[in-house]
Amino acid sequence: MTAQQAIRVLVVEDDPVAADAHVMYVNRVPGFTAVGKAHTGAEARRLLDRTAVDLLLLDLHLPDGHGLQLARQLRAAGHQADVIAVTSARDLTVVREGVSLGVVQYVLKPFTFATLRDRLVRYAEFHAAAGEASGQDEVDRALATLRAPGPAALPKGLSAPTLERVTLALRDAEGLTATGLAEVVGISRITARRYLEHLVDAGRAARSPQYGTVGRPELQYRWVRGH
């Protein structure tokens, strides 16, 4: 796929750190290019009025309204871009509502680059389908490209249940070091550091040095606001 044919993606995410991470992720996937980022629904509408966009990577919790409300407004205004919804919500009612508004995929936070890459690659296959289907089987195959075969694998040595406990602990704290997280969750400091770094790589956490301690400052991690 050439640069001229690249699928143009607008990242709509209220948190600047997460938005930058999502733009970086999109640009790492061959065949995709991030054409802009917006932190509010209003900013997204302004960008769409002057920028050609094929796909929105849309956070559902925006400071000026719900993401599905934005999708509804865009459809009413004639915008036809597809939507991959990015959310920490697990309400299946919201999932059903999104289908009629052009939401073709959901990505649950926190997610890895591998997870988003898989969704984008599958969307690219769906997006490239053209012409007339020869029958029901071909229609079914086109739609099946959007469905992941199963949960995306975590890096070796990490487990989903422990990641959930780490996520909840970090969300509840104003900031945690690997040592502090290890005590809260009941895992080793080294293991805690691996989970924290995984969340940083996924754009769900940020790290900074913790000064005021004797010796080399230990890194402190905080949950990215809004997730």
N, C-alpha and C positions, 0 to 999 in steps of 0.2 A: 504494500500500500504506500503510495507516494505521499509527500508532504501535502500536495494539493488535495489528496483524497482523505486525509486524516480526519477522523471523527472529532468534531469540535466540542469541547466540554466546558461548561460553566460551573465552577465550584461555588455553591451557596452554603456558607458555614459562618456562624456568628463569631466563633472564637478564632482570633488571628493565627495562633499557633497551629491549631488543627487545620485551618484553611490552607496555610502554607504547606503543611504535610500532605494534604490531599492533592494540591496542585503538583507537588513533587511526585507523588505516586502516579498520577495520571500521565505525566510527561515521561515516566519511566516505561510505560507500556507502548510498544510499537504500534503505530496506527492511530494513536490518540494524541491530541494536543489540548492543553488547557488554554482557553482563549481569554480567561478572566476569572476573577473571584469577587463575590459579593458577600457582605456580612449581614444584610437585611433583605427582606422581601422587596422593599422599595428600590434598593440599589440593584437587585437582580432584574427587576422590571425595566429599569433605565438601561442597563447593559443589553438586555435582549432587544430593546427597541433600536439599537444601533449596531449590534453584533450578531452575525450569523452563528447559531448554536444548534448542534444536533442532539446534545444530551446534557441534562442537568444532573450534577451530583449534589443532591438536595438534602440538607439537614432539615428535619421536621420541626425542630424547636428553635424558632427565630425570635428575636426580640420584638418584632412588630407583627407577629402572627404565626399561625401554624403553617408548616410547609405545604400541607394539602390545600389550605386556603389559597396559597400562592399558586399552586398548580391549577386550581380551579379558575383563578383570575387570568392566568396565562392562556388557558384553553378558550375562555370567553373572548380574549383579545385576539385570538387567531394564531397564537404561537403553537407550533406542532412538535417542539422538541420532546424527546422521550425523557423519562425521569428514572434515576436510580436513587431511591430514598436511603438516607443514612440516619439511623436513629438508635437510641438505647431503649425505646419503648417496644413492648412485645404484645401490644393490643391487636388481636387478629381482626377486630372491627375496623381499625385503621388500615390494615393491610387490604381488606376487601374494598374499602372505599377508594383506596389508591388505584385499584385496577382500572376503574372507569376514567381516571384522570391521567392516564399515560404512564403510571409507575410500572416499569417492567421488571425491576429487581429491588430487593431490600437488602441492605447490609447493616447488620447489628453491631453497634459499638460495644466494646473496643474491637477493632479488626486489624488484621495484618495487611501488609502490602500484598502478600500472596492471595489473600481473600479477595481484595479489590481487583487485582489483576485477573483472577479467574472470572469474576463477574463482567469485567470489561471485555475480555476475550470472547466470552459467550455472547455478549451484546453485539460485538462486531460481527460475529457469524450471523446472528439474527438480522442485523442491519443490512448486511450484504445480500440477503436473499431477495431475489427479484424474479420477474416473469410469472408465468402461470403454473400453478402446481398441477402435476399429472394426476393426483388423486389424494385421498385422505391421508395415506402414509406420508406423503411429502409435506403436507400441512402439519401433521403431527411432529415430524422431524424438525421442521422450522421452529415450532413452538418449544420443542424439547431442548433446543440449544440454550434457552434462557434458564433452564433448571440445573442447579448444581447437583452432582451425583451424591453429595453428602457433605457433612461439615468439613470446612477447610482444616487441614492438619495444623496443629501448633508446632512450634520448633521442638526438636527432640528433647525430651526430658521435662517438658511442661505439660500440665494437665488442665483441662477445662474447669473441673471443680475447684482446684487450687487457684486458678486465675480469677475465678469468680470471687473467692474469699479475699484475694489480694485487692481486687477492684473495689469491693465494698469497704475494706479497711482504709484504702487510700482516699476514697470519696468522703468518708466520715472524718478524716483528719485534715487539719490545715496544712500539714506537711509531715512526711515520714522519711527517715533514713532507712537503709537496708536493715540496720540493726534493730531499729524500732519496729519495722514491719515484721521482722522475724519473730520478735517477742509477741506481737499481736496475733499473728496467724499460726505460730507454732511450727515454723520451718527454720532451716539454717539460714545464716546471714548470706551465704553464697547463693543459695536458692532464691532467697528474697530479692537479691540484686538481679538475678536473671529475669525474674518476673517483672521487676520495675523497668529494666532496660527494654524488655519486650513491649511494655506499655508506652515507653518513650518512642520506640521505633514505629509504633502504631499511631502516634500522634495523640494519644489519650492522656499522657502524663508529660510533665516537664521536670528537668533537674537543674539544680543550682548548688554551688558550694555552701556549706554551713560553716560560717566563720564564728569566731569566738570560742573555739575549742583548742585544746593543747595538741600540738603536732599537726599532721596533715588534715585539712578539713574534710569531713565526710560529706558526701553528696546528699542533698535533701531532695525528695521527690514530692510533687504535688499533682493532684488531679487537674486536668485541663477543664476550666470553667465551662459549664453548660452541658457536660457529658456524664 
